[in-house]
């Protein structure tokens, strides 16, 4: 379905055309009409499906011809990166409308605080905020939400994982009871259901592609020992100039610097990004990565959600993610929307069982590629690493609905 079939107004369609958007994604096609009809909504959609536009477009559409007294829309998100991303998208979609927005997040300068204070006092139409920083402003008593019509909770599962349940409830206590509330989440655990019951009224439920990587992602894995990982990455990217954008995820901030240092002797720029950096430095590095001035960006899992960078050629999981949902979000950084991309995971012996559980969740066995012979022998595939002793190493796995017995040997 094209956007001009969704009853969106001309200024908004002009903004979409200016940005090169013509065809709606599935979540946009299903969610936009419901939101335009004033329904509360709970939507389960993975990253990369276009869910930001799914809630921004109908809200902007309703604001085009109306009068706005104070803040009209509040969008709550888990991270500053996501706040900035959504704010940038709002600015693009609203290019031909008079609507203004601001991102409210921590880690900035005193000038940033004053700018946020002025916007919240004046009542900027759309506010995109992280919970902690917004509560800091609410505690000062000058925030004006009495005319608020729309509340959006984006990446709701991530916010609860980060311990923001009570913060969200506190923020909602400052809002008018008569409002339209939209909740977007990649997963639907019991805590999300509990939150939804308290803040939504007879919501329409939509579920899109839960716990599945985008179809355009080619997934592969290497069985490696830890001391082979840096050398393997070098062998994959060193002599391939056509691969211009590589995003590497790892489990700790300490590893970010180790990996970046290990790759830095190559003939391309490598940078590491984590919460240890000042916000201005993080934004600068992201902009350089977007513009291809940095070829390899190494990050912790904080960036697996909320980073909106097109044309990432390869995502590499240096470590197997902590759970299957994080895996889906990490690999979702490539193959955004209808694009294609490659996601590679490096699996050491301790992480094999964890990776096996990921394969179970996404109902697919991920191709195991042989290590380059120059790196030596690879560990043998086994899913018994985290199980109790004495259990059979041979396991049954699903593949396209069929079960087969797998010997535990490395796939060639």
N, C-alpha and C positions, 0 to 999 in steps of 0.2 A: 504494500500500500504506500502511495506517495503522500507527503505531508499535506498537499493541497486537497486531499480527500478527508482530512481529519477536522474540518471546520475551524481551522486556525485563521486568524485575521491577517490582512494583507501586510501590515508592517512586520509581523513575525515571519511570514513566508519570505519576505524580502531579506530579512536577516539570515534565514536558513539558506537561501539561495546564495547570498554573499559568502557564506561559510562553506558552500559546496555540498550541502545536505539536500537530498531529493527524496530518498526512500526511507520510510520509517522501519525501525527494527521491530521485532516481535513484542518486546516489552512496551515500546512506545505505542504500537498499534492497539494493544490491549488496555494500557493504563490511561492514555490521554483522554479517550471518551468518558471513562468513569470519573476522572478528576474534573473534567469540564461539566459533568452532571452533578458535581458537588458531593460525591461519595467519599467517605473515608476509605482508605486503601491500605492493605498489607500485601506487599509484593516480595516474592522470593526470586531474586535474579542474581546471577553471577556477575563478576566484574567483566567489563568489555561488551556488555549487551546493550549499552546506550540508556541505562536507567536514569542518568542525570537529566538528559533531555526529556525523559518521560515525565518527570515531575516539574521541571522548570518551564517547559513550553506551555502547558495549559494554565499555569499560574500567571505567566507573562501575558498570555492571551486575555485572561480576565482583567488584567490591570490596565490594558491599553487605553480603554475609554472611560475608566472610572476615576473618581477623585480619591486621592490617597492622603489621609491624615495620620501621619506617623508611620511606624513600621508596619507593613502589611504582611510580611512573610518572614518566618524564622526557620532556618535550616541548621540542624545540629549534626555535627560530624565528629568522628573520633580523632582526627589528626589535622595538624596545620597544613600538611601537603594537600589533603583532600579539600580543606576549606579554600585554599588558594586556587585549586583546580576548578572547583565549582564556581567560584567568583569570576574566574576568567571566562568560563563558558557562558555565564549569565551576561557578561559584557558583550560577548559575541552575538548571542541570540537576541539581545535587546538593542542591537546597534541602531535600529530605526524606530526605537521607542524612547520615551522620556524616563524610563525606569532606572534608578540607581541602586547599587549594591555595595556592600563592604564585607570583607573577611575579618573576623574577630578571632585572634589566636595569640598564644603566648610566645615568649622568646624574643620579642622585639625591643625597640628602644623606648625611652620615655616619650619621644615624639609620636611613636606608634600608639601608645596608650592614649595620648591626648586626641589624636585623630579618631580613634575608636570611640572615645567619650563624646566627642562632638557629634559623630554619626548617630550614636544611640540616644543622645539628648534631642537632636533634631528630628530623629525618626526616619532615617534612611529606609527606603521602601523594602529592600531585601537584605537581611542580615544572615551571613553564613558564619557559624561560630563553633569553636570547640567548647565542651562543657565547662572545664575549669576556668578558662578566661572569662567566659560569659558570666559565671557566678561571681567572679571578682567584681565585675561591673554592677551586677544586680545588687550586691551587698552595699554599694555606695549610694543607692537610692535614686539615681537619676535616669535609669532606663525606662523608656516609655513603650509598653506593649499593650496598652488598653485597646488599641484599634486593630490588633493583630487578627488576621483572618485565616492564615495558613501556617501549620506546623509540619515540618518534614524531618523525620529521623532517618538519616542515611547511614548505611553500614551499621545497622542497629546491633547486630551480633558482635561486631568488633568492639563497639562501645561497651557492651556488657562484659566482654572478655577483659577489657582494660579497667573494669571496676567502676564504671560511670552510672550504674543503675540508680543509686541514690541521688546523684547529681542531676540526672535527667528528671527524676520525680520532683526535685526541688525547683528546677527551671520551669517545669509545667505548672507548678503552683502559682507562678507569677502571670500566667497567661489567661485570657478569657476562656470561659468554659464553652462558649459558642464559637466554634472554629472548625475548619476542615483539617484533619490530621492524616498524614501519609507516612507509612513506615516501609522502608526498603531494607532488606537483609539478604545476605547470601545464603544463610542457613536459618532453620526455624527450630531452635532448641526450646525447651520448656520455659526458660527465662524470658525468651522473646514473646512467647504466648502470654505469659503472665503480665509483661509490660503492655502488650497490645490490648489485653482485656481492660486495663486501667485507663488507657488514653484514647482508644478508638471507639466509635459508635457504629455498630452494625457494618463493619468494613467489608468491602469487596475483596476477595482473595485471589491473587494471581501468582502462579509459580512458573518460572521460566528456567529451564536448563540447570536445575539444582545439582551442584556437586559434579559438574562435567566440564572439562576444559573446552574452550571454543573449538569448533570443528576445524578451523584453519591451522591449529597448532599441531605440528609434527613432533611427537614426544619420543625421546630416546634416553637411554641411561648407559653409564659405564660402571662396571664393578672395579673399584680401585682401592688401594691402600692410601692412607692420608698423605704419605710422602710423594705420591704420584700425581696428586691433583693439580698442583701448579704447573708441572711439566705437561700434563695432558691438555690443560687450557691453552698453553703456549702453542702446542702442536696443532690445536684446532683452529687458531686464529692468526698465527704469525704470518703466514704466506697467503692470506686470503683477503686482499684489500677490498674486495667487493662486500665483505661483511663490515659494515660501517658503524653499527650500533649494538653493543653487547652489555647486557645488564646481569650482574652476578649477585646472587643473594647468599648470605651466610648467616650463621646462627648467633654470633656475638659481635660486639663492637670491636673487641680485640682482634678478631680475625679480619675485619675490614682492612685495617692497616697492614696486616701481614700479607694478605692477598694482593693489595695494591702495590706494596713494596716488591713482592715476588714477580709481578708482571711489569714493573716500571722500567726495566731495561730494554723493553721493546721499542720499536720505532713508531710509537703512537702514544697518545695521552691516556693515562689511567688516573682515576680519582676515586677516593673513598668517601662515603657520606654516612653519617650516623647522628644520633641525638647529641653527641659531644660537640658538634660544630655549632657556631652561632647561626641563627636563622638566616641572616643575610648571606652568609657563606653557603649555606645549603641551597638557597634559592639560586645563587649565582652558579653553583655547580650543575643544578638541574637545567638551567637555561643553556649552559655550555654543552651539556649532553644532548639537549633537544636540537641545538644548532649543529651537532656533529663535530664540535671542536674537541670534545672528549669522546674517545672511541669506546672505552670500557669504564663503566661505573659500577663500583662495588658497594653494596648496601646491606643493612640488616633488614629483617622482615618488616620493619615499620613502613617501608616503601612498597610492600607487596599490594597494599590497597591505597588508593588515593593518588598515585602518580599517573598522570595522563600524558604520555609521550608516544607519538605516532612513529611507526617505522622502526621499531626495535627488532633487529634481525634475529638475535639469539638471547634467550634467558637461560642462565646457567644456575642451577641449585648446587652451590659448592657443598652444602650439607643437605641431607634429606630434611624437609620441613618437619616441624614438630607434630603436625597432624595433617590429615588429608585435605581439610578445608584450606589450610594455608598453602598447600601444594597447588590447588586449583587457582587460588588468587595469584600466586607467583607466576605460574605459567601463563596466566591471563594477561600479563604485561605485554606479551607478544601476541600477534594475531588479533589485534584490536578490531572490533566490529567485524568487517568482512575480509580483512587482510589475512595473510598467511604468515607463519613464523615457526621458529624452531625452539623447543624447550629441552634442555639436557640436564639430567640429574647425575651427580657423582655419588656413588653408593659405596661406603666402606663396610666391612663385615658387621660392625655393630648396628648399622642402620638397615640391614637387609629386611628384617622382620617388619620394621616400621614402613619401609617402602612397599612391602607386600600388602600391608593393610591399606595403603593408598590405592594400589591396584584393585583391591576388592571394592573400595568405595566407588571408583569410577568405572567399575565393571569392564576392565580392559587390562590385558597384560602389555606392559610397555617394553618395547624392543630394547634388548641388551646388546650393545655394540662391543666388538672386541677391542681391547687396548692396542695401540700401536706397539709393535714388537720391540721397539727401542726402549720402552718403559719397563720391560720385564713382565713377569707373570702377574695375572690378575687374580684376586680372590675368587673362590668358587661360590656360586649362588646358593644360598641356604636361607630358609625362613625360620630356622629354629633358634636364632641367636638370642631372642628375648623370652624364649619359652623355658619351661622347667626341664631339667635333665631327663633323658630317657625317652623323650618324645621323638617320633619318627620324623626324619628330615624330609621325607617325601610328602608333599602336600597336594591337596586338590585345589585347583583354581578355576575360576570361570573365564571363559573366552567365548564371546558372542553367544552366551546362553548355554554352552556345552561345557562339561567338566572333562578334564584330562589329568593324567598323572604326570607330574613333572619331576625329573630325576635330581634336580638341584645342580646340574652342571651349568657352567657358563654358556650362554647362548652365543652362537657364532652366526 
